[in-house]
Amino acid sequence: MDEPHPLSGDIRTARYVVVVDYTHSGLLARNDEEFAALLALIDGILPERLDEEFAGSSRDRNVRDVAAHLHAWHILLERWYSDGMSGGTPSIPAEGYTWSRLAELNEDLRQQWQDTSLAELLPLLRASHESLQAMVALHDDSELADPQAYAWTDGSALGEYALECGGNHYVWARETISTGLGLGPQS
C-alpha cells in the first residue's frame, strides 16, 4: 500500500486520546450497543420521515443512504477479511481506490444502493452486522489487538477494522441521521 490508511495511529478527539478496547468481549459489546442505539433511533423516526431528504448538502441524503453506507462497508470488510485470511492481499479500501480517493469510493457505494429501499436494506444491514460480529467472535484478544497479527491489516489491529466498520461507524450514522433530520444530538 503506497499510503497510510486512516485506521493506523491514535484515535484523537479534541485534546483527548480515546482509549480503545480491542478485546473480544469489548468489541462485541461496543458493536452491539452502538448498533442497538442506531436501530432504536431509526425505529423512533416517524415513518413519513424515514424517506425524507436530509437538510444540507452531505453525501448521504437520507436514512437509506446511511444504512446502505454501513452495509457497503461491512461488505468491504468481509472481502478484506476473506482475501487476507486466505493468504491474499486485499484491495483496501477497494479495487481501483486508495484512501486518498475515499470520498469518490463512498459516493460510488452510495450510487450502487439507490434502487434499494430502506425496508430492503435494514435486514441486509442486520445480517452484515451479525457477520461482522461472527468474525470478531472467531478471534481472541491478542489476535484482535495486535497490529502485527495479520500481514493483510497493514499494521493496524484487526479489532480496529472491526470497530471502525462497526461501533464507531454506527455512532457516525446516528449523528448523520440526527443532524440530517434535525433531531438534535444523540448520545
C-alpha positions as CSV (number, residue, x, y, z in Angstrom):
1,M,0.0,0.0,0.0
2,D,1.6,3.3,-1.0
3,E,-0.1,5.5,1.6
4,P,-1.1,5.0,5.2
5,H,-4.7,4.2,5.9
6,P,-6.8,6.1,8.3
7,L,-7.1,3.1,10.7
8,S,-3.5,3.5,11.8
9,G,-2.5,5.6,14.7
10,D,-4.2,7.0,17.8
11,I,-7.8,7.9,17.7
12,R,-8.0,11.5,18.9
13,T,-10.9,13.8,19.7
14,A,-10.1,17.4,20.6
15,R,-7.3,17.2,23.1
16,Y,-8.1,13.7,24.4
17,V,-6.8,10.3,23.4
18,V,-9.7,7.9,23.4
19,V,-8.8,4.5,25.0
20,V,-9.9,1.8,22.6
21,D,-10.9,-1.7,23.7
22,Y,-9.9,-4.2,21.1
23,T,-10.7,-7.2,23.3
24,H,-13.1,-9.9,22.1
25,S,-15.8,-9.1,24.7
26,G,-15.2,-5.3,24.4
27,L,-15.6,-5.2,20.6
28,L,-18.7,-7.5,20.6
29,A,-20.3,-5.4,23.3
30,R,-19.5,-2.0,21.8
31,N,-20.6,-3.0,18.3
32,D,-23.8,-4.4,19.6
33,E,-24.5,-1.5,21.9
34,E,-23.9,1.1,19.1
35,F,-25.9,-1.0,16.6
36,A,-28.9,-1.3,19.0
37,A,-28.7,2.5,19.5
38,L,-28.7,3.1,15.8
39,L,-31.7,0.8,15.3
40,A,-33.6,2.4,18.2
41,L,-33.0,5.8,16.5
42,I,-34.3,4.6,13.2
43,D,-37.3,2.8,14.8
44,G,-38.1,6.0,16.6
45,I,-38.3,8.1,13.5
46,L,-41.9,8.7,12.2
47,P,-42.5,6.5,9.2
48,E,-43.2,9.5,7.0
49,R,-39.7,11.0,7.8
50,L,-37.7,7.8,7.0
51,D,-37.5,8.8,3.3
52,E,-37.2,12.5,3.9
53,E,-34.2,14.2,2.3
54,F,-31.6,15.5,4.8
55,A,-31.1,19.2,5.3
56,G,-27.8,20.4,4.0
57,S,-25.5,19.0,1.3
58,S,-24.0,15.9,2.8
59,R,-23.2,12.9,0.6
60,D,-25.7,10.8,2.4
61,R,-29.1,12.3,1.6
62,N,-31.5,10.2,3.7
63,V,-31.7,7.3,6.2
64,R,-31.5,4.7,3.4
65,D,-28.2,6.2,2.2
66,V,-26.7,5.9,5.7
67,A,-27.9,2.3,6.1
68,A,-26.5,1.5,2.6
69,H,-23.2,3.1,3.5
70,L,-22.9,0.9,6.7
71,H,-23.8,-2.2,4.8
72,A,-21.4,-1.5,2.0
73,W,-18.5,-1.1,4.4
74,H,-19.5,-4.3,6.1
75,I,-19.2,-6.0,2.7
76,L,-15.8,-4.4,2.1
77,L,-14.6,-5.6,5.4
78,E,-15.9,-9.1,4.7
79,R,-14.0,-9.1,1.4
80,W,-10.8,-7.8,3.0
81,Y,-11.0,-10.4,5.7
82,S,-11.8,-13.3,3.3
83,D,-8.9,-12.3,1.0
84,G,-6.5,-11.6,3.8
85,M,-7.2,-14.7,5.9
86,S,-6.8,-17.0,2.8
87,G,-3.3,-15.6,2.2
88,G,-4.2,-13.0,-0.4
89,T,-3.6,-9.3,-0.4
90,P,-7.0,-7.5,-0.2
91,S,-7.6,-4.3,-2.2
92,I,-8.1,-1.9,0.7
93,P,-10.2,0.2,0.6
94,A,-11.5,-1.3,-2.7
95,E,-10.3,-2.3,-6.1
96,G,-9.2,0.8,-8.0
97,Y,-9.4,3.1,-5.0
98,T,-6.8,4.4,-2.5
99,W,-7.6,6.1,0.9
100,S,-7.0,9.4,-0.8
101,R,-10.0,8.6,-3.1
102,L,-12.2,7.7,-0.2
103,A,-14.8,10.4,-1.0
104,E,-15.2,9.0,-4.5
105,L,-15.5,5.4,-3.2
106,N,-18.2,6.4,-0.8
107,E,-20.1,8.2,-3.5
108,D,-19.8,5.2,-5.8
109,L,-21.0,2.9,-2.9
110,R,-24.0,5.3,-2.3
111,Q,-24.9,5.1,-6.0
112,Q,-24.9,1.3,-6.0
113,W,-27.7,1.2,-3.5
114,Q,-30.0,3.9,-4.9
115,D,-32.6,1.4,-6.2
116,T,-32.8,-0.4,-2.9
117,S,-35.4,0.7,-0.3
118,L,-34.7,1.2,3.4
119,A,-37.1,-1.6,4.1
120,E,-34.9,-3.9,1.9
121,L,-31.7,-2.6,3.3
122,L,-32.4,-2.9,7.1
123,P,-32.5,-6.8,7.0
124,L,-29.3,-6.7,4.9
125,L,-27.7,-4.4,7.4
126,R,-28.7,-6.6,10.4
127,A,-27.2,-9.6,8.6
128,S,-24.0,-7.9,7.8
129,H,-23.7,-6.6,11.4
130,E,-24.1,-10.2,12.5
131,S,-21.4,-11.3,10.1
132,L,-19.1,-8.7,11.5
133,Q,-19.8,-9.9,15.0
134,A,-19.2,-13.5,13.9
135,M,-15.8,-12.5,12.5
136,V,-14.9,-10.9,15.8
137,A,-16.1,-13.9,17.7
138,L,-13.6,-16.1,15.8
139,H,-10.6,-14.3,17.3
140,D,-9.0,-14.0,20.8
141,D,-7.9,-10.7,22.4
142,S,-4.3,-10.9,21.1
143,E,-5.4,-11.6,17.5
144,L,-7.8,-8.6,17.7
145,A,-5.4,-6.2,19.4
146,D,-2.0,-7.0,17.9
147,P,-1.3,-4.8,14.8
148,Q,1.2,-7.4,13.6
149,A,-1.1,-10.4,13.9
150,Y,-2.1,-10.4,10.3
151,A,0.0,-9.0,7.4
152,W,-3.0,-8.0,5.4
153,T,-4.1,-5.5,8.0
154,D,-1.0,-3.4,7.1
155,G,0.0,-2.5,10.7
156,S,-3.5,-2.0,12.1
157,A,-5.1,-4.3,14.6
158,L,-7.9,-6.5,13.2
159,G,-10.0,-5.1,16.1
160,E,-9.5,-1.6,14.8
161,Y,-11.0,-2.7,11.5
162,A,-14.0,-4.3,13.3
163,L,-14.6,-1.2,15.4
164,E,-14.2,1.3,12.6
165,C,-16.7,-0.7,10.4
166,G,-18.9,-1.4,13.4
167,G,-19.3,0.6,16.6
168,N,-17.6,3.8,15.5
169,H,-19.4,3.7,12.2
170,Y,-22.7,3.3,14.0
171,V,-22.0,6.4,16.1
172,W,-21.3,8.3,12.8
173,A,-24.5,7.0,11.4
174,R,-26.6,8.2,14.3
175,E,-25.0,11.6,14.2
176,T,-25.6,11.9,10.4
177,I,-29.2,10.9,10.6
178,S,-29.9,13.1,13.6
179,T,-28.2,16.1,12.0
180,G,-29.8,15.5,8.6
181,L,-33.3,15.3,10.1
182,G,-32.8,18.0,12.7
183,L,-33.4,15.6,15.6
184,G,-30.8,17.0,17.9
185,P,-27.7,15.4,19.4
186,Q,-27.6,11.7,20.0
187,S,-25.7,10.1,22.9
